[in-house]
Amino acid sequence: MRTLVTGGGGFLGTHVVERMQREGIDPIVARRRDYDLTRWQDVERLFHDTKPELVLHLAAEVGGIGANRANPGRYWYANLMMGAHVIEQSRLHGVDKLLLLGTVCAYPKFAPVPFSEDDLWNGYPEETNAPYGIAKKTQLVGAQTYREQYGLNAVYLLPVNLYGPRDNFDLETSHVIPALIRKMLEAQDRDEHEVVLWGDGSPTREFLYVEDCAEGIVLAALRYDGPEPVNLGTGEEISIRELAELIGEATGYEGELVWDTTKPNGQPRRKLDTSRAKELFGFEAQTPFREGIARTVAWYREHASAYARR
């Protein structure tokens, strides 16, 4: 099956490509330098060039709370247009199957915990990342309506926050785990005795190791053909304060953690109901959180010099 992976050169995408290769599938990788998916002409050319039968749409413009606050319009527009273009071109080219990747940011700010796929539309997302979350959730509408009207086999997954080797460690755009790892290691290198963190540390988050997420995506691509959205996660949550302490242990940082309560906390809690993924295509996360953090710290230590100038 000719397989196209958008965003295949990114953090998650590289792991998905490697997992597919172990399955005997050598996917075509669409990179931004070659195809700007926000432009209709580029997406049209991509599908003409590759003639895919299976499409995994992983490309996104995304970042942490700071990046979302700085780029709400850009994140809404880019993710909305990329998704719409890929869905329509999949229809026009008779793609056998399209897998779309949503986001936990699509859930309502005060969704019942654990987040069930059935509660996805019962409220507005947390304000700091709502434009991004809504743009991604619109792809679910596209997937379901194109299935109904055109018979497009489009499936939609909702992964929780990801982390792991090759993550984005740029402090301007990174998510919380890579940001904490980099801040603590750099504080040690500079002999600084405190690290300033956003919020008050009380919100909880659920994290999924990137290789586990890649496994879930490939399993869904091979085994799941239904219209209902499916969560990908671990079903476990940890407070940001506890997370910071854990990363302090993993990095060897012994300084003070200073909480800047003038900065936003983001969504109060995040924890997914992951039963649907297990039931529908046999996915369960396998990587213990401490082990995943240790692997991520080790990877960053090895590659930290590449970020020293950023």
C-alpha positions as CSV (number, residue, x, y, z in Angstrom):
1,M,0.0,0.0,0.0
2,R,1.5,3.4,-1.0
3,T,1.6,5.3,2.2
4,L,2.0,9.1,2.7
5,V,3.0,10.6,6.0
6,T,2.6,14.3,6.4
7,G,4.8,15.7,9.0
8,G,6.9,12.6,8.7
9,G,10.1,14.5,9.3
10,G,9.0,15.9,12.7
11,F,9.1,14.7,16.3
12,L,6.3,12.2,16.1
13,G,6.5,11.6,12.4
14,T,10.0,10.2,12.5
15,H,9.0,7.7,15.1
16,V,5.9,6.7,13.1
17,V,7.9,6.2,9.9
18,E,10.4,4.0,11.8
19,R,7.5,2.0,13.3
20,M,5.9,1.5,9.9
21,Q,9.2,0.4,8.4
22,R,9.4,-2.3,11.0
23,E,5.9,-3.4,9.7
24,G,7.4,-3.7,6.2
25,I,5.9,-0.4,5.0
26,D,8.2,2.2,3.6
27,P,6.2,5.4,3.6
28,I,6.6,8.5,1.6
29,V,7.5,11.5,3.8
30,A,6.0,14.9,3.0
31,R,8.3,17.7,4.3
32,R,7.4,21.3,4.7
33,R,10.4,22.5,2.6
34,D,8.9,20.7,-0.3
35,Y,5.1,21.1,0.3
36,D,3.4,23.8,2.3
37,L,0.2,22.1,3.3
38,T,-1.5,25.4,4.0
39,R,-1.4,26.1,0.2
40,W,-4.0,24.2,-1.9
41,Q,-1.6,24.1,-4.9
42,D,1.1,22.4,-2.8
43,V,-1.3,19.8,-1.4
44,E,-2.7,19.1,-4.9
45,R,0.9,18.6,-6.2
46,L,1.8,16.4,-3.3
47,F,-1.1,14.0,-4.0
48,H,-0.4,14.1,-7.7
49,D,3.3,13.3,-7.1
50,T,2.8,10.5,-4.5
51,K,-0.6,8.9,-5.5
52,P,-1.1,7.5,-2.0
53,E,-3.5,4.8,-0.9
54,L,-3.0,5.3,2.8
55,V,-2.5,8.8,4.3
56,L,-1.4,9.6,7.8
57,H,-1.9,13.3,8.4
58,L,0.5,14.2,11.3
59,A,1.6,17.6,10.2
60,A,0.7,20.4,12.6
61,E,1.8,23.8,13.8
62,V,1.9,23.5,17.6
63,G,3.7,24.6,20.8
64,G,3.3,25.1,24.5
65,I,1.2,27.7,26.3
66,G,3.5,30.6,25.5
67,A,3.5,29.7,21.8
68,N,-0.2,29.3,21.7
69,R,-0.7,32.7,23.3
70,A,1.6,34.3,20.9
71,N,0.2,32.6,17.7
72,P,-3.5,32.0,18.2
73,G,-4.5,33.1,14.7
74,R,-1.6,31.4,13.0
75,Y,-2.2,28.1,14.8
76,W,-5.9,28.2,14.0
77,Y,-5.4,29.0,10.3
78,A,-2.5,26.7,9.6
79,N,-4.0,23.6,11.2
80,L,-7.5,24.3,9.8
81,M,-6.2,24.7,6.3
82,M,-3.8,21.8,6.4
83,G,-6.5,19.5,7.5
84,A,-9.1,20.7,5.1
85,H,-6.7,20.4,2.1
86,V,-5.6,16.9,3.0
87,I,-9.2,15.7,3.6
88,E,-10.4,17.1,0.2
89,Q,-7.4,15.8,-1.7
90,S,-7.8,12.4,-0.2
91,R,-11.4,12.4,-1.5
92,L,-10.4,13.6,-4.9
93,H,-7.6,11.0,-5.3
94,G,-9.7,8.1,-4.0
95,V,-7.5,7.4,-1.0
96,D,-8.3,4.0,0.6
97,K,-7.8,5.3,4.1
98,L,-7.0,8.6,5.8
99,L,-5.8,8.8,9.5
100,L,-6.1,12.2,11.1
101,L,-4.4,13.2,14.3
102,G,-6.3,15.4,16.7
103,T,-5.2,16.8,20.1
104,V,-6.2,16.6,23.7
105,C,-6.4,20.4,23.5
106,A,-9.7,19.9,21.7
107,Y,-11.4,18.8,24.9
108,P,-13.6,21.2,26.9
109,K,-11.8,23.1,29.6
110,F,-13.9,21.5,32.3
111,A,-14.6,18.1,30.7
112,P,-15.3,15.3,33.2
113,V,-12.2,13.4,34.2
114,P,-11.1,11.1,32.7
115,F,-11.9,12.6,29.3
116,S,-14.2,10.4,27.3
117,E,-14.5,10.8,23.5
118,D,-18.3,11.2,24.1
119,D,-17.7,14.5,25.9
120,L,-15.6,16.1,23.2
121,W,-18.3,18.6,22.2
122,N,-19.7,19.4,25.7
123,G,-17.9,22.7,26.2
124,Y,-15.3,25.2,25.0
125,P,-11.6,24.3,25.1
126,E,-9.2,26.0,27.6
127,E,-8.7,29.5,26.3
128,T,-4.9,29.6,25.8
129,N,-4.9,26.7,23.3
130,A,-8.6,26.9,22.1
131,P,-7.8,28.2,18.5
132,Y,-5.4,25.2,17.9
133,G,-7.8,22.7,19.6
134,I,-10.8,23.9,17.6
135,A,-8.9,23.8,14.3
136,K,-7.9,20.2,15.0
137,K,-11.4,19.3,16.1
138,T,-12.8,20.6,12.8
139,Q,-10.8,17.8,11.1
140,L,-13.0,15.3,13.0
141,V,-16.1,17.0,11.5
142,G,-14.5,16.7,8.1
143,A,-13.6,13.0,8.6
144,Q,-17.1,12.1,9.7
145,T,-19.0,14.1,7.0
146,Y,-16.7,12.9,4.2
147,R,-17.3,9.4,5.4
148,E,-21.1,9.9,5.4
149,Q,-21.3,11.7,2.0
150,Y,-18.4,10.4,0.0
151,G,-17.5,7.1,1.7
152,L,-14.0,8.2,2.6
153,N,-12.6,5.9,5.2
154,A,-11.2,8.6,7.6
155,V,-10.3,7.8,11.2
156,Y,-9.4,10.3,13.9
157,L,-7.1,9.9,16.9
158,L,-6.8,12.1,20.0
159,P,-3.3,11.8,21.5
160,V,-2.5,13.3,24.9
161,N,0.7,15.4,25.5
162,L,3.7,13.6,23.9
163,Y,7.3,13.5,25.0
164,G,10.5,11.6,24.2
165,P,13.7,11.7,22.1
166,R,13.7,14.2,19.3
167,D,11.2,16.4,21.0
168,N,11.2,20.2,20.5
169,F,13.6,21.7,23.1
170,D,13.3,25.3,21.8
171,L,12.2,27.3,24.9
172,E,10.0,29.6,22.8
173,T,7.8,26.9,21.4
174,S,8.4,23.7,23.4
175,H,6.0,21.9,25.7
176,V,6.5,21.4,29.4
177,I,8.7,18.3,29.6
178,P,11.4,19.4,27.1
179,A,11.3,22.9,28.6
180,L,11.8,21.6,32.1
181,I,14.6,19.3,31.1
182,R,16.5,22.1,29.2
183,K,16.0,24.7,31.9
184,M,17.3,22.4,34.7
185,L,20.3,21.2,32.8
186,E,21.2,24.7,31.7
187,A,20.8,26.0,35.3
188,Q,23.3,23.4,36.4
189,D,25.8,24.3,33.7
190,R,25.6,28.0,34.7
191,D,25.7,27.2,38.4
192,E,22.3,28.9,38.9
193,H,20.3,27.9,42.0
194,E,16.7,28.5,40.9
195,V,14.5,27.8,37.9
196,V,11.3,29.9,37.3
197,L,8.3,27.9,36.1
198,W,4.9,29.1,34.9
199,G,1.8,28.9,37.0
200,D,1.4,27.4,40.5
201,G,2.2,23.8,39.7
202,S,-1.3,22.5,40.5
203,P,-2.6,21.5,37.1
204,T,-2.4,17.9,36.1
205,R,-1.3,16.5,32.8
206,E,-1.1,13.1,31.2
207,F,1.9,12.2,29.0
208,L,2.5,9.6,26.4
209,Y,5.9,8.4,25.3
210,V,6.4,9.1,21.6
211,E,7.2,5.6,20.6
212,D,4.0,4.4,22.3
213,C,2.0,7.0,20.4
214,A,3.6,5.8,17.1
215,E,2.6,2.3,18.0
216,G,-1.0,3.4,18.6
217,I,-1.1,5.3,15.3
218,V,0.2,2.3,13.3
219,L,-2.2,-0.1,15.0
220,A,-5.1,2.2,14.1
221,A,-3.9,2.6,10.6
222,L,-3.9,-1.2,10.2
223,R,-6.8,-2.3,12.3
224,Y,-9.4,0.5,12.9
225,D,-11.9,1.7,10.3
226,G,-14.6,3.3,12.4
227,P,-16.1,6.8,12.5
228,E,-15.7,7.5,16.2
229,P,-12.7,9.5,17.6
230,V,-10.3,7.5,19.8
231,N,-8.1,8.7,22.6
232,L,-4.4,7.7,22.8
233,G,-2.8,7.9,26.2
234,T,-1.8,6.1,29.4
235,G,-4.8,7.0,31.6
236,E,-2.4,8.3,34.3
237,E,-2.0,12.0,35.4
238,I,0.7,13.9,37.3
239,S,0.7,17.4,38.6
240,I,3.1,19.9,37.1
241,R,4.7,20.4,40.5
242,E,5.3,16.6,40.8
243,L,6.5,16.5,37.2
244,A,9.1,19.3,37.9
245,E,10.3,17.4,41.0
246,L,10.6,14.2,38.9
247,I,12.6,15.9,36.2
248,G,14.8,17.5,38.8
249,E,15.7,14.0,40.0
250,A,16.3,12.8,36.5
251,T,18.5,15.7,35.6
252,G,20.3,15.9,39.0
253,Y,19.0,19.5,39.5
254,E,19.1,20.4,43.2
255,G,18.1,24.1,43.1
256,E,14.9,25.8,43.9
257,L,11.7,25.7,41.9
258,V,10.1,29.2,41.7
259,W,6.5,29.4,40.5
260,D,5.5,32.5,38.6
261,T,1.8,32.7,39.4
262,T,1.3,35.7,37.1
263,K,1.6,33.2,34.2
264,P,-1.3,31.0,33.2
265,N,-1.8,27.4,34.4
266,G,-3.6,26.2,31.4
267,Q,-6.3,23.5,31.6
268,P,-6.9,22.4,35.2
269,R,-6.7,18.7,34.6
270,R,-6.0,16.3,31.7
271,K,-6.5,12.6,32.0
272,L,-7.9,10.4,29.2
273,D,-10.2,7.4,29.2
274,T,-8.1,5.1,27.0
275,S,-10.5,2.1,27.0
276,R,-11.7,2.7,23.4
277,A,-8.3,2.3,21.9
278,K,-7.7,-1.0,23.7
279,E,-11.1,-2.3,22.7
280,L,-11.0,-1.2,19.0
281,F,-7.4,-1.9,18.0
282,G,-5.6,-3.4,21.0
283,F,-3.5,-0.3,22.0
284,E,-2.1,0.0,25.5
285,A,0.9,2.3,26.4
286,Q,3.9,0.3,27.5
287,T,6.6,2.7,28.6
288,P,6.8,3.5,32.4
289,F,6.9,7.3,32.9
290,R,10.2,7.4,34.8
291,E,11.8,5.3,32.2
292,G,10.5,7.5,29.4
293,I,11.8,10.6,31.2
294,A,15.2,9.1,31.7
295,R,15.5,8.2,28.0
296,T,14.4,11.8,27.1
297,V,17.0,13.4,29.4
298,A,19.7,11.1,28.0
299,W,18.8,12.1,24.4
300,Y,18.9,15.8,25.2
301,R,22.2,15.5,27.0
302,E,23.6,14.0,23.9
303,H,22.2,16.7,21.6
304,A,22.2,19.7,23.9
305,S,25.0,21.5,21.9
306,A,22.6,21.8,19.0
307,Y,20.3,24.0,21.1
308,A,23.0,26.1,22.7
309,R,22.7,28.8,20.1
310,R,18.9,29.0,20.2
